[in-house]
């Protein structure tokens, strides 16, 4: 916010069978916002994917939006 940088950061992440985010990879976005986007993604918790009624690891792609609206 101090630098009025806005934009979208696209992220690919691995979600474990427990729903917690593991490895996070930035696909695109402003370099000044990437670290904040990775930190936000690591705090997120998903409902795990299932196969045959059992939780399994999965991959997700997310877009984190940063904007400044004075």
CHARMM internal coordinates of N, CA and C (Angstrom, degrees):
IC EDIT
DIST 1 N 1 CA 1.4350
DIST 1 CA 1 C 1.5252
ANGL 1 N 1 CA 1 C 111.29
DIST 1 C 2 N 1.3039
ANGL 1 CA 1 C 2 N 117.92
DIHE 1 N 1 CA 1 C 2 N -35.51
DIST 2 N 2 CA 1.4570
ANGL 1 C 2 N 2 CA 119.62
DIHE 1 CA 1 C 2 N 2 CA -178.48
DIST 2 CA 2 C 1.5164
ANGL 2 N 2 CA 2 C 112.02
DIHE 1 C 2 N 2 CA 2 C -59.69
DIST 2 C 3 N 1.3114
ANGL 2 CA 2 C 3 N 116.82
DIHE 2 N 2 CA 2 C 3 N -33.10
DIST 3 N 3 CA 1.4652
ANGL 2 C 3 N 3 CA 120.75
DIHE 2 CA 2 C 3 N 3 CA -177.87
DIST 3 CA 3 C 1.5223
ANGL 3 N 3 CA 3 C 112.40
DIHE 2 C 3 N 3 CA 3 C -100.00
DIST 3 C 4 N 1.3291
ANGL 3 CA 3 C 4 N 117.67
DIHE 3 N 3 CA 3 C 4 N 4.36
DIST 4 N 4 CA 1.4643
ANGL 3 C 4 N 4 CA 122.71
DIHE 3 CA 3 C 4 N 4 CA 179.36
DIST 4 CA 4 C 1.5271
ANGL 4 N 4 CA 4 C 112.24
DIHE 3 C 4 N 4 CA 4 C 56.72
DIST 4 C 5 N 1.3267
ANGL 4 CA 4 C 5 N 116.84
DIHE 4 N 4 CA 4 C 5 N 35.39
DIST 5 N 5 CA 1.4639
ANGL 4 C 5 N 5 CA 121.39
DIHE 4 CA 4 C 5 N 5 CA 178.50
DIST 5 CA 5 C 1.5215
ANGL 5 N 5 CA 5 C 108.16
DIHE 4 C 5 N 5 CA 5 C -86.37
DIST 5 C 6 N 1.3082
ANGL 5 CA 5 C 6 N 116.86
DIHE 5 N 5 CA 5 C 6 N 129.72
DIST 6 N 6 CA 1.4583
ANGL 5 C 6 N 6 CA 121.87
DIHE 5 CA 5 C 6 N 6 CA 177.27
DIST 6 CA 6 C 1.5168
ANGL 6 N 6 CA 6 C 109.33
DIHE 5 C 6 N 6 CA 6 C -127.35
DIST 6 C 7 N 1.3087
ANGL 6 CA 6 C 7 N 116.24
DIHE 6 N 6 CA 6 C 7 N 162.70
DIST 7 N 7 CA 1.4528
ANGL 6 C 7 N 7 CA 120.36
DIHE 6 CA 6 C 7 N 7 CA 175.99
DIST 7 CA 7 C 1.5119
ANGL 7 N 7 CA 7 C 111.99
DIHE 6 C 7 N 7 CA 7 C 151.49
DIST 7 C 8 N 1.3155
ANGL 7 CA 7 C 8 N 114.04
DIHE 7 N 7 CA 7 C 8 N 179.73
DIST 8 N 8 CA 1.4615
ANGL 7 C 8 N 8 CA 122.51
DIHE 7 CA 7 C 8 N 8 CA 179.97
DIST 8 CA 8 C 1.5205
ANGL 8 N 8 CA 8 C 109.53
DIHE 7 C 8 N 8 CA 8 C -110.90
DIST 8 C 9 N 1.3143
ANGL 8 CA 8 C 9 N 116.23
DIHE 8 N 8 CA 8 C 9 N 137.86
DIST 9 N 9 CA 1.4639
ANGL 8 C 9 N 9 CA 121.72
DIHE 8 CA 8 C 9 N 9 CA 175.04
DIST 9 CA 9 C 1.5219
ANGL 9 N 9 CA 9 C 107.42
DIHE 8 C 9 N 9 CA 9 C -115.79
DIST 9 C 10 N 1.3456
ANGL 9 CA 9 C 10 N 116.54
DIHE 9 N 9 CA 9 C 10 N 120.14
DIST 10 N 10 CA 1.4685
ANGL 9 C 10 N 10 CA 121.57
DIHE 9 CA 9 C 10 N 10 CA 178.02
DIST 10 CA 10 C 1.5174
ANGL 10 N 10 CA 10 C 108.13
DIHE 9 C 10 N 10 CA 10 C -94.27
DIST 10 C 11 N 1.3400
ANGL 10 CA 10 C 11 N 114.53
DIHE 10 N 10 CA 10 C 11 N 135.02
DIST 11 N 11 CA 1.4577
ANGL 10 C 11 N 11 CA 121.70
DIHE 10 CA 10 C 11 N 11 CA -174.25
DIST 11 CA 11 C 1.5237
ANGL 11 N 11 CA 11 C 110.31
DIHE 10 C 11 N 11 CA 11 C -132.72
DIST 11 C 12 N 1.3259
ANGL 11 CA 11 C 12 N 115.38
DIHE 11 N 11 CA 11 C 12 N 141.02
DIST 12 N 12 CA 1.4639
ANGL 11 C 12 N 12 CA 121.76
DIHE 11 CA 11 C 12 N 12 CA 169.98
DIST 12 CA 12 C 1.5205
ANGL 12 N 12 CA 12 C 106.02
DIHE 11 C 12 N 12 CA 12 C -109.09
DIST 12 C 13 N 1.3265
ANGL 12 CA 12 C 13 N 117.44
DIHE 12 N 12 CA 12 C 13 N 134.15
DIST 13 N 13 CA 1.4567
ANGL 12 C 13 N 13 CA 120.83
DIHE 12 CA 12 C 13 N 13 CA -177.27
DIST 13 CA 13 C 1.5167
ANGL 13 N 13 CA 13 C 111.00
DIHE 12 C 13 N 13 CA 13 C -139.75
DIST 13 C 14 N 1.3204
ANGL 13 CA 13 C 14 N 114.69
DIHE 13 N 13 CA 13 C 14 N 149.96
DIST 14 N 14 CA 1.4584
ANGL 13 C 14 N 14 CA 121.53
DIHE 13 CA 13 C 14 N 14 CA 173.46
DIST 14 CA 14 C 1.5220
ANGL 14 N 14 CA 14 C 107.88
DIHE 13 C 14 N 14 CA 14 C -94.21
DIST 14 C 15 N 1.3186
ANGL 14 CA 14 C 15 N 116.14
DIHE 14 N 14 CA 14 C 15 N 131.97
DIST 15 N 15 CA 1.4593
ANGL 14 C 15 N 15 CA 121.61
DIHE 14 CA 14 C 15 N 15 CA 177.38
DIST 15 CA 15 C 1.5271
ANGL 15 N 15 CA 15 C 107.40
DIHE 14 C 15 N 15 CA 15 C -112.25
DIST 15 C 16 N 1.3105
ANGL 15 CA 15 C 16 N 115.77
DIHE 15 N 15 CA 15 C 16 N 123.84
DIST 16 N 16 CA 1.4594
ANGL 15 C 16 N 16 CA 120.29
DIHE 15 CA 15 C 16 N 16 CA -178.58
DIST 16 CA 16 C 1.5199
ANGL 16 N 16 CA 16 C 112.04
DIHE 15 C 16 N 16 CA 16 C -75.42
DIST 16 C 17 N 1.3022
ANGL 16 CA 16 C 17 N 115.55
DIHE 16 N 16 CA 16 C 17 N 171.12
DIST 17 N 17 CA 1.4614
ANGL 16 C 17 N 17 CA 121.48
DIHE 16 CA 16 C 17 N 17 CA 179.50
DIST 17 CA 17 C 1.5284
ANGL 17 N 17 CA 17 C 111.44
DIHE 16 C 17 N 17 CA 17 C -63.69
DIST 17 C 18 N 1.3379
ANGL 17 CA 17 C 18 N 116.83
DIHE 17 N 17 CA 17 C 18 N -16.98
DIST 18 N 18 CA 1.4653
ANGL 17 C 18 N 18 CA 120.83
DIHE 17 CA 17 C 18 N 18 CA 177.60
DIST 18 CA 18 C 1.5307
ANGL 18 N 18 CA 18 C 112.27
DIHE 17 C 18 N 18 CA 18 C -90.42
DIST 18 C 19 N 1.3494
ANGL 18 CA 18 C 19 N 116.98
DIHE 18 N 18 CA 18 C 19 N -2.94
DIST 19 N 19 CA 1.4573
ANGL 18 C 19 N 19 CA 121.21
DIHE 18 CA 18 C 19 N 19 CA 178.54
DIST 19 CA 19 C 1.5069
ANGL 19 N 19 CA 19 C 114.49
DIHE 18 C 19 N 19 CA 19 C 91.77
DIST 19 C 20 N 1.3207
ANGL 19 CA 19 C 20 N 117.73
DIHE 19 N 19 CA 19 C 20 N -7.18
DIST 20 N 20 CA 1.4569
ANGL 19 C 20 N 20 CA 121.14
DIHE 19 CA 19 C 20 N 20 CA 179.60
DIST 20 CA 20 C 1.5247
ANGL 20 N 20 CA 20 C 110.98
DIHE 19 C 20 N 20 CA 20 C -82.93
DIST 20 C 21 N 1.3245
ANGL 20 CA 20 C 21 N 115.66
DIHE 20 N 20 CA 20 C 21 N 144.93
DIST 21 N 21 CA 1.4608
ANGL 20 C 21 N 21 CA 121.81
DIHE 20 CA 20 C 21 N 21 CA -179.82
DIST 21 CA 21 C 1.5125
ANGL 21 N 21 CA 21 C 108.86
DIHE 20 C 21 N 21 CA 21 C -79.00
DIST 21 C 22 N 1.3402
ANGL 21 CA 21 C 22 N 115.44
DIHE 21 N 21 CA 21 C 22 N 132.17
DIST 22 N 22 CA 1.4549
ANGL 21 C 22 N 22 CA 121.62
DIHE 21 CA 21 C 22 N 22 CA 177.72
DIST 22 CA 22 C 1.5134
ANGL 22 N 22 CA 22 C 110.42
DIHE 21 C 22 N 22 CA 22 C -102.81
DIST 22 C 23 N 1.3100
ANGL 22 CA 22 C 23 N 116.20
DIHE 22 N 22 CA 22 C 23 N -114.71
DIST 23 N 23 CA 1.4642
ANGL 22 C 23 N 23 CA 122.17
DIHE 22 CA 22 C 23 N 23 CA -178.17
DIST 23 CA 23 C 1.5299
ANGL 23 N 23 CA 23 C 110.29
DIHE 22 C 23 N 23 CA 23 C -65.60
DIST 23 C 24 N 1.3354
ANGL 23 CA 23 C 24 N 115.92
DIHE 23 N 23 CA 23 C 24 N 133.36
DIST 24 N 24 CA 1.4610
ANGL 23 C 24 N 24 CA 122.54
DIHE 23 CA 23 C 24 N 24 CA 179.54
DIST 24 CA 24 C 1.5171
ANGL 24 N 24 CA 24 C 108.47
DIHE 23 C 24 N 24 CA 24 C -122.63
DIST 24 C 25 N 1.3369
ANGL 24 CA 24 C 25 N 116.76
DIHE 24 N 24 CA 24 C 25 N 130.94
DIST 25 N 25 CA 1.4562
ANGL 24 C 25 N 25 CA 122.52
DIHE 24 CA 24 C 25 N 25 CA 178.73
DIST 25 CA 25 C 1.5186
ANGL 25 N 25 CA 25 C 109.19
DIHE 24 C 25 N 25 CA 25 C -124.92
DIST 25 C 26 N 1.3332
ANGL 25 CA 25 C 26 N 116.76
DIHE 25 N 25 CA 25 C 26 N 128.66
DIST 26 N 26 CA 1.4619
ANGL 25 C 26 N 26 CA 120.81
DIHE 25 CA 25 C 26 N 26 CA 177.72
DIST 26 CA 26 C 1.5186
ANGL 26 N 26 CA 26 C 108.39
DIHE 25 C 26 N 26 CA 26 C -80.83
DIST 26 C 27 N 1.3271
ANGL 26 CA 26 C 27 N 116.51
DIHE 26 N 26 CA 26 C 27 N 128.28
DIST 27 N 27 CA 1.4574
ANGL 26 C 27 N 27 CA 122.63
DIHE 26 CA 26 C 27 N 27 CA 178.51
DIST 27 CA 27 C 1.5263
ANGL 27 N 27 CA 27 C 110.01
DIHE 26 C 27 N 27 CA 27 C -89.84
DIST 27 C 28 N 1.3371
ANGL 27 CA 27 C 28 N 116.28
DIHE 27 N 27 CA 27 C 28 N -46.14
DIST 28 N 28 CA 1.4645
ANGL 27 C 28 N 28 CA 120.06
DIHE 27 CA 27 C 28 N 28 CA -179.78
DIST 28 CA 28 C 1.5190
ANGL 28 N 28 CA 28 C 109.51
DIHE 27 C 28 N 28 CA 28 C -162.37
DIST 28 C 29 N 1.3196
ANGL 28 CA 28 C 29 N 115.55
DIHE 28 N 28 CA 28 C 29 N 165.93
DIST 29 N 29 CA 1.4553
ANGL 28 C 29 N 29 CA 121.71
DIHE 28 CA 28 C 29 N 29 CA 176.59
DIST 29 CA 29 C 1.5077
ANGL 29 N 29 CA 29 C 111.52
DIHE 28 C 29 N 29 CA 29 C 135.35
DIST 29 C 30 N 1.3234
ANGL 29 CA 29 C 30 N 116.52
DIHE 29 N 29 CA 29 C 30 N 165.67
DIST 30 N 30 CA 1.4617
ANGL 29 C 30 N 30 CA 120.90
DIHE 29 CA 29 C 30 N 30 CA -179.94
DIST 30 CA 30 C 1.5323
ANGL 30 N 30 CA 30 C 111.00
DIHE 29 C 30 N 30 CA 30 C -59.56
DIST 30 C 31 N 1.3137
ANGL 30 CA 30 C 31 N 117.02
DIHE 30 N 30 CA 30 C 31 N 133.52
DIST 31 N 31 CA 1.4651
ANGL 30 C 31 N 31 CA 120.76
DIHE 30 CA 30 C 31 N 31 CA -175.79
DIST 31 CA 31 C 1.5246
ANGL 31 N 31 CA 31 C 112.32
DIHE 30 C 31 N 31 CA 31 C -61.85
DIST 31 C 32 N 1.3236
ANGL 31 CA 31 C 32 N 118.24
DIHE 31 N 31 CA 31 C 32 N -30.65
DIST 32 N 32 CA 1.4619
ANGL 31 C 32 N 32 CA 121.37
DIHE 31 CA 31 C 32 N 32 CA -179.74
DIST 32 CA 32 C 1.5302
ANGL 32 N 32 CA 32 C 112.05
DIHE 31 C 32 N 32 CA 32 C -68.94
DIST 32 C 33 N 1.3210
ANGL 32 CA 32 C 33 N 118.19
DIHE 32 N 32 CA 32 C 33 N -19.08
DIST 33 N 33 CA 1.4680
ANGL 32 C 33 N 33 CA 121.90
DIHE 32 CA 32 C 33 N 33 CA -176.93
DIST 33 CA 33 C 1.5230
ANGL 33 N 33 CA 33 C 113.37
DIHE 32 C 33 N 33 CA 33 C -104.09
DIST 33 C 34 N 1.2949
ANGL 33 CA 33 C 34 N 117.40
DIHE 33 N 33 CA 33 C 34 N -8.59
DIST 34 N 34 CA 1.4695
ANGL 33 C 34 N 34 CA 120.50
DIHE 33 CA 33 C 34 N 34 CA -172.95
DIST 34 CA 34 C 1.5192
ANGL 34 N 34 CA 34 C 113.79
DIHE 33 C 34 N 34 CA 34 C -62.76
DIST 34 C 35 N 1.3213
ANGL 34 CA 34 C 35 N 117.58
DIHE 34 N 34 CA 34 C 35 N -44.70
DIST 35 N 35 CA 1.4753
ANGL 34 C 35 N 35 CA 120.17
DIHE 34 CA 34 C 35 N 35 CA -178.55
DIST 35 CA 35 C 1.5217
ANGL 35 N 35 CA 35 C 110.89
DIHE 34 C 35 N 35 CA 35 C -62.72
DIST 35 C 36 N 1.3207
ANGL 35 CA 35 C 36 N 117.15
DIHE 35 N 35 CA 35 C 36 N -41.64
DIST 36 N 36 CA 1.4686
ANGL 35 C 36 N 36 CA 120.60
DIHE 35 CA 35 C 36 N 36 CA 178.95
DIST 36 CA 36 C 1.5198
ANGL 36 N 36 CA 36 C 110.85
DIHE 35 C 36 N 36 CA 36 C -65.04
DIST 36 C 37 N 1.3211
ANGL 36 CA 36 C 37 N 117.13
DIHE 36 N 36 CA 36 C 37 N -37.23
DIST 37 N 37 CA 1.4617
ANGL 36 C 37 N 37 CA 120.82
DIHE 36 CA 36 C 37 N 37 CA 179.44
DIST 37 CA 37 C 1.5274
ANGL 37 N 37 CA 37 C 110.82
DIHE 36 C 37 N 37 CA 37 C -67.28
DIST 37 C 38 N 1.3175
ANGL 37 CA 37 C 38 N 117.03
DIHE 37 N 37 CA 37 C 38 N -42.04
DIST 38 N 38 CA 1.4695
ANGL 37 C 38 N 38 CA 120.77
DIHE 37 CA 37 C 38 N 38 CA 178.63
DIST 38 CA 38 C 1.5298
ANGL 38 N 38 CA 38 C 109.81
DIHE 37 C 38 N 38 CA 38 C -63.44
DIST 38 C 39 N 1.3291
ANGL 38 CA 38 C 39 N 117.07
DIHE 38 N 38 CA 38 C 39 N -43.24
DIST 39 N 39 CA 1.4606
ANGL 38 C 39 N 39 CA 121.02
DIHE 38 CA 38 C 39 N 39 CA 178.90
DIST 39 CA 39 C 1.5288
ANGL 39 N 39 CA 39 C 111.17
DIHE 38 C 39 N 39 CA 39 C -61.77
DIST 39 C 40 N 1.3147
ANGL 39 CA 39 C 40 N 116.97
DIHE 39 N 39 CA 39 C 40 N -43.32
DIST 40 N 40 CA 1.4645
ANGL 39 C 40 N 40 CA 120.57
DIHE 39 CA 39 C 40 N 40 CA 179.19
DIST 40 CA 40 C 1.5274
ANGL 40 N 40 CA 40 C 110.51
DIHE 39 C 40 N 40 CA 40 C -63.68
DIST 40 C 41 N 1.3177
ANGL 40 CA 40 C 41 N 116.67
DIHE 40 N 40 CA 40 C 41 N -41.82
DIST 41 N 41 CA 1.4629
ANGL 40 C 41 N 41 CA 120.68
DIHE 40 CA 40 C 41 N 41 CA -178.25
DIST 41 CA 41 C 1.5288
ANGL 41 N 41 CA 41 C 110.85
DIHE 40 C 41 N 41 CA 41 C -65.38
DIST 41 C 42 N 1.3207
ANGL 41 CA 41 C 42 N 117.58
DIHE 41 N 41 CA 41 C 42 N -37.93
DIST 42 N 42 CA 1.4643
ANGL 41 C 42 N 42 CA 121.02
DIHE 41 CA 41 C 42 N 42 CA -179.18
DIST 42 CA 42 C 1.5149
ANGL 42 N 42 CA 42 C 112.36
DIHE 41 C 42 N 42 CA 42 C -67.71
DIST 42 C 43 N 1.3174
ANGL 42 CA 42 C 43 N 117.89
DIHE 42 N 42 CA 42 C 43 N -22.01
DIST 43 N 43 CA 1.4649
ANGL 42 C 43 N 43 CA 121.66
DIHE 42 CA 42 C 43 N 43 CA 178.10
DIST 43 CA 43 C 1.5223
ANGL 43 N 43 CA 43 C 112.25
DIHE 42 C 43 N 43 CA 43 C -84.53
DIST 43 C 44 N 1.3130
ANGL 43 CA 43 C 44 N 117.75
DIHE 43 N 43 CA 43 C 44 N -14.49
DIST 44 N 44 CA 1.4481
ANGL 43 C 44 N 44 CA 121.93
DIHE 43 CA 43 C 44 N 44 CA -176.10
DIST 44 CA 44 C 1.5182
ANGL 44 N 44 CA 44 C 110.36
DIHE 43 C 44 N 44 CA 44 C -77.23
DIST 44 C 45 N 1.3238
ANGL 44 CA 44 C 45 N 117.24
DIHE 44 N 44 CA 44 C 45 N 149.54
DIST 45 N 45 CA 1.4604
ANGL 44 C 45 N 45 CA 121.73
DIHE 44 CA 44 C 45 N 45 CA 176.49
DIST 45 CA 45 C 1.5206
ANGL 45 N 45 CA 45 C 108.72
DIHE 44 C 45 N 45 CA 45 C -128.30
DIST 45 C 46 N 1.3211
ANGL 45 CA 45 C 46 N 116.37
DIHE 45 N 45 CA 45 C 46 N 130.55
DIST 46 N 46 CA 1.4616
ANGL 45 C 46 N 46 CA 123.06
DIHE 45 CA 45 C 46 N 46 CA -178.11
DIST 46 CA 46 C 1.5182
ANGL 46 N 46 CA 46 C 111.18
DIHE 45 C 46 N 46 CA 46 C -103.57
DIST 46 C 47 N 1.3025
ANGL 46 CA 46 C 47 N 115.44
DIHE 46 N 46 CA 46 C 47 N 158.60
DIST 47 N 47 CA 1.4623
ANGL 46 C 47 N 47 CA 121.32
DIHE 46 CA 46 C 47 N 47 CA 165.82
DIST 47 CA 47 C 1.5234
ANGL 47 N 47 CA 47 C 104.66
DIHE 46 C 47 N 47 CA 47 C -75.43
DIST 47 C 48 N 1.3316
ANGL 47 CA 47 C 48 N 119.82
DIHE 47 N 47 CA 47 C 48 N 122.56
DIST 48 N 48 CA 1.4660
ANGL 47 C 48 N 48 CA 119.87
DIHE 47 CA 47 C 48 N 48 CA -175.51
DIST 48 CA 48 C 1.5294
ANGL 48 N 48 CA 48 C 112.69
DIHE 47 C 48 N 48 CA 48 C -64.65
DIST 48 C 49 N 1.3238
ANGL 48 CA 48 C 49 N 114.13
DIHE 48 N 48 CA 48 C 49 N 149.79
DIST 49 N 49 CA 1.4632
ANGL 48 C 49 N 49 CA 120.01
DIHE 48 CA 48 C 49 N 49 CA 173.49
DIST 49 CA 49 C 1.5294
ANGL 49 N 49 CA 49 C 107.59
DIHE 48 C 49 N 49 CA 49 C -67.45
DIST 49 C 50 N 1.3168
ANGL 49 CA 49 C 50 N 116.31
DIHE 49 N 49 CA 49 C 50 N 155.97
DIST 50 N 50 CA 1.4597
ANGL 49 C 50 N 50 CA 119.49
DIHE 49 CA 49 C 50 N 50 CA 178.73
DIST 50 CA 50 C 1.5197
ANGL 50 N 50 CA 50 C 110.69
DIHE 49 C 50 N 50 CA 50 C -130.13
DIST 50 C 51 N 1.3063
ANGL 50 CA 50 C 51 N 114.19
DIHE 50 N 50 CA 50 C 51 N 153.67
DIST 51 N 51 CA 1.4654
ANGL 50 C 51 N 51 CA 121.74
DIHE 50 CA 50 C 51 N 51 CA 174.83
DIST 51 CA 51 C 1.5195
ANGL 51 N 51 CA 51 C 105.53
DIHE 50 C 51 N 51 CA 51 C -143.00
DIST 51 C 52 N 1.3247
ANGL 51 CA 51 C 52 N 115.47
DIHE 51 N 51 CA 51 C 52 N 119.99
DIST 52 N 52 CA 1.4609
ANGL 51 C 52 N 52 CA 119.64
DIHE 51 CA 51 C 52 N 52 CA -177.76
DIST 52 CA 52 C 1.5180
ANGL 52 N 52 CA 52 C 111.84
DIHE 51 C 52 N 52 CA 52 C 63.90
DIST 52 C 53 N 1.3414
ANGL 52 CA 52 C 53 N 116.14
DIHE 52 N 52 CA 52 C 53 N 27.93
DIST 53 N 53 CA 1.4532
ANGL 52 C 53 N 53 CA 120.31
DIHE 52 CA 52 C 53 N 53 CA 178.99
DIST 53 CA 53 C 1.5150
ANGL 53 N 53 CA 53 C 115.20
DIHE 52 C 53 N 53 CA 53 C 83.15
DIST 53 C 54 N 1.3269
ANGL 53 CA 53 C 54 N 117.00
DIHE 53 N 53 CA 53 C 54 N 0.54
DIST 54 N 54 CA 1.4603
ANGL 53 C 54 N 54 CA 120.67
DIHE 53 CA 53 C 54 N 54 CA -179.18
DIST 54 CA 54 C 1.5276
ANGL 54 N 54 CA 54 C 109.80
DIHE 53 C 54 N 54 CA 54 C -111.51
DIST 54 C 55 N 1.3346
ANGL 54 CA 54 C 55 N 118.22
DIHE 54 N 54 CA 54 C 55 N 141.03
DIST 55 N 55 CA 1.4672
ANGL 54 C 55 N 55 CA 120.35
DIHE 54 CA 54 C 55 N 55 CA 178.51
DIST 55 CA 55 C 1.5231
ANGL 55 N 55 CA 55 C 111.29
DIHE 54 C 55 N 55 CA 55 C -67.20
DIST 55 C 56 N 1.3394
ANGL 55 CA 55 C 56 N 115.92
DIHE 55 N 55 CA 55 C 56 N 140.91
DIST 56 N 56 CA 1.4631
ANGL 55 C 56 N 56 CA 122.08
DIHE 55 CA 55 C 56 N 56 CA 179.72
DIST 56 CA 56 C 1.5289
ANGL 56 N 56 CA 56 C 109.25
DIHE 55 C 56 N 56 CA 56 C -135.27
DIST 56 C 57 N 1.3375
ANGL 56 CA 56 C 57 N 117.45
DIHE 56 N 56 CA 56 C 57 N 155.98
DIST 57 N 57 CA 1.4616
ANGL 56 C 57 N 57 CA 120.44
DIHE 56 CA 56 C 57 N 57 CA 174.58
DIST 57 CA 57 C 1.5317
ANGL 57 N 57 CA 57 C 109.96
DIHE 56 C 57 N 57 CA 57 C -66.77
DIST 57 C 58 N 1.3200
ANGL 57 CA 57 C 58 N 116.46
DIHE 57 N 57 CA 57 C 58 N 153.56
DIST 58 N 58 CA 1.4639
ANGL 57 C 58 N 58 CA 120.42
DIHE 57 CA 57 C 58 N 58 CA 179.99
DIST 58 CA 58 C 1.5203
ANGL 58 N 58 CA 58 C 110.47
DIHE 57 C 58 N 58 CA 58 C -151.57
DIST 58 C 59 N 1.3073
ANGL 58 CA 58 C 59 N 115.44
DIHE 58 N 58 CA 58 C 59 N 175.60
DIST 59 N 59 CA 1.4674
ANGL 58 C 59 N 59 CA 123.44
DIHE 58 CA 58 C 59 N 59 CA 178.11
DIST 59 CA 59 C 1.5179
ANGL 59 N 59 CA 59 C 108.51
DIHE 58 C 59 N 59 CA 59 C -116.61
DIST 59 C 60 N 1.3335
ANGL 59 CA 59 C 60 N 117.00
DIHE 59 N 59 CA 59 C 60 N 142.06
DIST 60 N 60 CA 1.4647
ANGL 59 C 60 N 60 CA 121.60
DIHE 59 CA 59 C 60 N 60 CA 174.40
DIST 60 CA 60 C 1.5201
ANGL 60 N 60 CA 60 C 108.66
DIHE 59 C 60 N 60 CA 60 C -132.67
DIST 60 C 61 N 1.3161
ANGL 60 CA 60 C 61 N 115.21
DIHE 60 N 60 CA 60 C 61 N 152.90
DIST 61 N 61 CA 1.4566
ANGL 60 C 61 N 61 CA 122.16
DIHE 60 CA 60 C 61 N 61 CA 171.30
DIST 61 CA 61 C 1.5224
ANGL 61 N 61 CA 61 C 106.41
DIHE 60 C 61 N 61 CA 61 C -120.86
DIST 61 C 62 N 1.3241
ANGL 61 CA 61 C 62 N 115.84
DIHE 61 N 61 CA 61 C 62 N 131.12
DIST 62 N 62 CA 1.4640
ANGL 61 C 62 N 62 CA 120.67
DIHE 61 CA 61 C 62 N 62 CA -177.33
DIST 62 CA 62 C 1.5141
ANGL 62 N 62 CA 62 C 110.19
DIHE 61 C 62 N 62 CA 62 C -133.73
DIST 62 C 63 N 1.3162
ANGL 62 CA 62 C 63 N 116.01
DIHE 62 N 62 CA 62 C 63 N 153.41
DIST 63 N 63 CA 1.4538
ANGL 62 C 63 N 63 CA 122.51
DIHE 62 CA 62 C 63 N 63 CA 173.72
DIST 63 CA 63 C 1.5186
ANGL 63 N 63 CA 63 C 107.95
DIHE 62 C 63 N 63 CA 63 C -116.22
DIST 63 C 64 N 1.3186
ANGL 63 CA 63 C 64 N 115.53
DIHE 63 N 63 CA 63 C 64 N 122.66
DIST 64 N 64 CA 1.4536
ANGL 63 C 64 N 64 CA 121.03
DIHE 63 CA 63 C 64 N 64 CA 176.94
DIST 64 CA 64 C 1.5143
ANGL 64 N 64 CA 64 C 107.41
DIHE 63 C 64 N 64 CA 64 C -104.73
DIST 64 C 65 N 1.3216
ANGL 64 CA 64 C 65 N 115.75
DIHE 64 N 64 CA 64 C 65 N 124.23
DIST 65 N 65 CA 1.4619
ANGL 64 C 65 N 65 CA 121.79
DIHE 64 CA 64 C 65 N 65 CA -174.88
DIST 65 CA 65 C 1.5239
ANGL 65 N 65 CA 65 C 110.36
DIHE 64 C 65 N 65 CA 65 C -101.05
DIST 65 C 66 N 1.3254
ANGL 65 CA 65 C 66 N 115.43
DIHE 65 N 65 CA 65 C 66 N 131.21
DIST 66 N 66 CA 1.4591
ANGL 65 C 66 N 66 CA 122.65
DIHE 65 CA 65 C 66 N 66 CA 174.67
DIST 66 CA 66 C 1.5190
ANGL 66 N 66 CA 66 C 107.04
DIHE 65 C 66 N 66 CA 66 C -118.36
DIST 66 C 67 N 1.3260
ANGL 66 CA 66 C 67 N 116.53
DIHE 66 N 66 CA 66 C 67 N 129.28
DIST 67 N 67 CA 1.4645
ANGL 66 C 67 N 67 CA 118.67
DIHE 66 CA 66 C 67 N 67 CA 177.70
DIST 67 CA 67 C 1.5184
ANGL 67 N 67 CA 67 C 109.15
DIHE 66 C 67 N 67 CA 67 C -146.94
DIST 67 C 68 N 1.2851
ANGL 67 CA 67 C 68 N 115.26
DIHE 67 N 67 CA 67 C 68 N 155.43
DIST 68 N 68 CA 1.4508
ANGL 67 C 68 N 68 CA 122.38
DIHE 67 CA 67 C 68 N 68 CA 178.15
DIST 68 CA 68 C 1.5107
ANGL 68 N 68 CA 68 C 108.08
DIHE 67 C 68 N 68 CA 68 C -119.18
DIST 68 C 69 N 1.3285
ANGL 68 CA 68 C 69 N 115.71
DIHE 68 N 68 CA 68 C 69 N 123.77
DIST 69 N 69 CA 1.4584
ANGL 68 C 69 N 69 CA 120.27
DIHE 68 CA 68 C 69 N 69 CA -179.33
DIST 69 CA 69 C 1.5237
ANGL 69 N 69 CA 69 C 108.10
DIHE 68 C 69 N 69 CA 69 C -132.11
DIST 69 C 70 N 1.3413
ANGL 69 CA 69 C 70 N 116.79
DIHE 69 N 69 CA 69 C 70 N 92.37
DIST 70 N 70 CA 1.4679
ANGL 69 C 70 N 70 CA 119.91
DIHE 69 CA 69 C 70 N 70 CA -173.92
DIST 70 CA 70 C 1.4938
ANGL 70 N 70 CA 70 C 114.13
DIHE 69 C 70 N 70 CA 70 C -62.92
END
COOR INIT
IC SEED 1 N 1 CA 1 C
IC BUILD
